[in-house]
Amino acid sequence: MKKIRVFIERYYTENNIEFNGNTVKDLLNMLNLDPSRFIVVKNGEIVTEDDIINDGDYIKILDSVSGG
């Protein structure tokens, strides 16, 4: 099990969580978030849903569309 820190922009929350998946897509599915609606940043770099998440990673989940 991996311990990661996750910030979700939509909910303005940041939490340490235990994650037993492997990819960004696994994380989004676990959080019930539609991958097509978010941009994911891992340790400061934009990643795809196929990127691997490692223990200790810092993940930001950002809305891909913002109002204006």
C-alpha positions as CSV (number, residue, x, y, z in Angstrom):
1,M,0.0,0.0,0.0
2,K,1.3,3.4,-1.0
3,K,0.9,6.6,1.1
4,I,0.4,9.7,-1.0
5,R,-0.7,13.2,-0.5
6,V,-3.7,14.4,-2.7
7,F,-5.0,17.9,-3.3
8,I,-8.4,18.1,-5.1
9,E,-9.0,21.6,-6.4
10,R,-12.7,21.1,-6.9
11,Y,-13.2,20.4,-3.2
12,Y,-10.3,22.5,-1.9
13,T,-9.1,19.5,0.1
14,E,-5.7,18.0,0.7
15,N,-5.3,14.7,2.5
16,N,-2.8,11.9,3.1
17,I,-4.3,8.7,1.8
18,E,-3.4,5.1,1.4
19,F,-3.6,4.0,-2.2
20,N,-3.3,0.4,-3.4
21,G,-3.6,1.1,-7.1
22,N,-0.8,1.7,-9.6
23,T,-1.8,4.4,-12.1
24,V,-3.3,7.9,-12.1
25,K,-6.4,6.3,-13.7
26,D,-6.7,3.9,-10.7
27,L,-6.6,6.9,-8.3
28,L,-9.2,8.8,-10.2
29,N,-11.5,5.8,-10.3
30,M,-11.0,5.2,-6.5
31,L,-12.0,8.9,-5.9
32,N,-15.0,8.6,-8.3
33,L,-13.6,11.3,-10.6
34,D,-14.0,11.3,-14.4
35,P,-10.5,11.3,-15.9
36,S,-11.7,13.4,-18.9
37,R,-12.6,16.3,-16.6
38,F,-9.3,16.7,-14.7
39,I,-5.7,17.5,-15.1
40,V,-3.4,15.6,-12.8
41,V,0.0,16.9,-11.6
42,K,2.4,14.6,-9.9
43,N,5.3,16.1,-8.0
44,G,5.0,19.3,-10.1
45,E,4.7,17.7,-13.5
46,I,1.5,17.1,-15.6
47,V,1.0,13.4,-16.1
48,T,-1.4,11.2,-18.1
49,E,-3.8,8.7,-16.6
50,D,-1.3,5.9,-17.4
51,D,1.5,7.3,-15.3
52,I,2.5,5.3,-12.3
53,I,2.0,6.6,-8.8
54,N,4.7,5.9,-6.2
55,D,4.8,5.9,-2.5
56,G,5.3,9.5,-1.2
57,D,4.1,11.2,-4.4
58,Y,2.2,14.5,-4.1
59,I,-0.8,14.6,-6.5
60,K,-2.8,17.6,-7.5
61,I,-6.1,17.0,-9.2
62,L,-7.1,20.2,-11.1
63,D,-10.3,21.0,-13.0
64,S,-9.6,21.0,-16.7
65,V,-12.2,23.7,-17.3
66,S,-12.8,26.8,-15.2
67,G,-15.5,29.4,-15.3
68,G,-15.0,32.9,-16.2
